[in-house]
Amino acid sequence: MKPNVSSQKLNESADSQFRNKLEAIYLEIDAHQAELTRREQNKAGTSTAAHFRGWASKIILDTGEYWPLDDFQIAFLDDFFAGYSECWLVVPEGSGKTTLTAGLALHHIQHTPYGFVPVAASSRDQAEILFRQAEGLVKHSPIIRDKFIVQEGYRRIKCPETGGRIQIFAADERT
């Protein structure tokens, strides 16, 4: 027996409702997993501004100097690790925003199981700025050099110990 049009619409509606419920469940599971990861990190003490400051103090910059965090970076880190959903970093060019962001990305994938940091930009050149900064931090800092694998051709940095990675994406791969 062939279903009539009204029963087909009913089935499509039920399928749509099911998909919407399933999507909501997946979002809830993702949020729950993120909360569990945050709690694990807090227990381990790795998801705090103080931990990051200690970690960063052992990182060597391209100048050959250890990384001294500026006051504005510390204030930003306090908000970031406090869990605010948005943290704005509005300071002049050359203030160390890229270095801080690259350091946060490395710290995240080193201390978060399967941590993933996608870095997106409108062009490849723009996206590579943060990648090169993170790569430089790894290459200049003996304390973390063996913790990461820099895969230049893939524009990726991996942390085998945690399964974490930083991946560069450009909106236009040809640029």
N, C-alpha and C positions, 0 to 999 in steps of 0.2 A: 504494500500500500504506500502510495506517494504522499509525503506530508503536505498539508496545505500551506498557503502563504503565511497565515497567522501563526501557525506552529513554528515555521521557520524563523519568523521574526522573534518569537518568544525564545527559541534556542539561541539565536544570535545575541539577544539581550542578556540571556543567562551566561553565555560565554564571555561577553564583555564584562559583566559584573564579576564573574569568577576571575578574569584576568586582572581587573582592578583590585580585587581583594588580595590576590596572590602578590601583586606588585607592592601593595601596602605591607603585607607580611614580610616580604624581602627587605623593604626599607626599614622596618622595625628590627629585623634580625641584624642588618648592617649597623644600625644605631646602637643596638645592644652590644655587638661585638666591639665597636669602637669604644664604648663605655668600659667594657671589660679590659680592653687593652690599656686604656687610660688609667684604670685602677691598678693594673699590674705594674705599669710604669711608676705610678705614684708609690706603690709598695716598695719597689726597687729603688726609688729615689732618683730615677733617671728622667722623669718628666717634670723637672723643676728648673726654675731660673738659676738657682744656686748650682745645681749639677751642671747645667750648660756652661755657666761661668767658669767652673773648675775645669771642664773639658776644654773650653776655648783657650784657657790660659796656657795650655800645653801645645797649642797649635802655632806653627811658624808661618808667618806671612812671606810673600815674595820679597820683602825687604830684608829677610833674614832675622827679623825681630819676632819675639813672641807676641801673640795677639792681645793687645790691651783693649778691652771693651770700653767704649765711650759711655758717658752718663745716659745719653739718649737711647743707646742700644740696650743698656741695662733696664731702663724704664720700659722699653718696648718688650723686652724678654719677660719682665714681671707680668705684663698684661697678657702676653702670648701664652705663657705657661699657667696663668690663672684660669685659662679656658675661655676667654672671650671669643665669641664667634667671628668677630672682625677686629683686626688690629691694623691701624693705619700708620705708615712710616713715611711721613712727609718731611724730608730734609733736602738740602741742596745736593746737586750733583757732586760726586767725589767724596761723599760723607761716609761711605762704607756700607751702604744698603745692600749692594750685591755681595760683598764679603759676608755680611751677617746672614743673608738669605742662603748663600752657599753653605755656610757653617751650620745653619739650622737644618738644611736638607741632609747633610752628612751625619749630623748628630741623630736625626730622626731615623735614618735607615740603619745606623749602627746600634740603636737602642730600642727599636720597635720590631718585633717579629713580623716579617714580611711587609715592612714599611715601604710605601710607594710614594715617590714625590714626582709627579708629572710637572715638567717645566714647559710652559707654552708661550709662544710668541708669534708675531705675524711673519717674521722672516727667520731663516736659518741663522744668519749673522747675529741677529738680536738674541735668539735663543742660546747661542753658543757662549755669550758673555758669561752667564752664570755657570755653564758647564766648565768653561776654562778656569773660572775662579775656584770652583770646587776641586777641579783637577790639580790646580796649583797648591791648594791647601793640603791635599793628599801627598803630593810629590815632595813638598818642603818639610813635612812633619813626620819624623821617624816614628812617633808614637801611634800614628794611625795609618802609616804607609802600607803596612801588611794587612790591614783590616779591609781594604777596598780593592776592587779590580776596576781600573778605568778602561772602558772599551770605546776608544775614540771613534772608530768607524761606525759604531752603532749609536754614538752620542749617549752613552749610558755609563753610570757608575754603579757597581754592585757591591754589596756587603755579604759575602758568602756565609758568614757566621749567623746572620739573622734572616737571610733570604731577601733583604731589602734592596731597593734600587731607585736611582734617580734616572729619569728618562726625559730626554729633550724632544719636544715636538715643535714643528713649525707649521703654521697654517698653509704656507705654500712651500712645498719641498724643493721647488726649483730656485728659491731665492737664497 
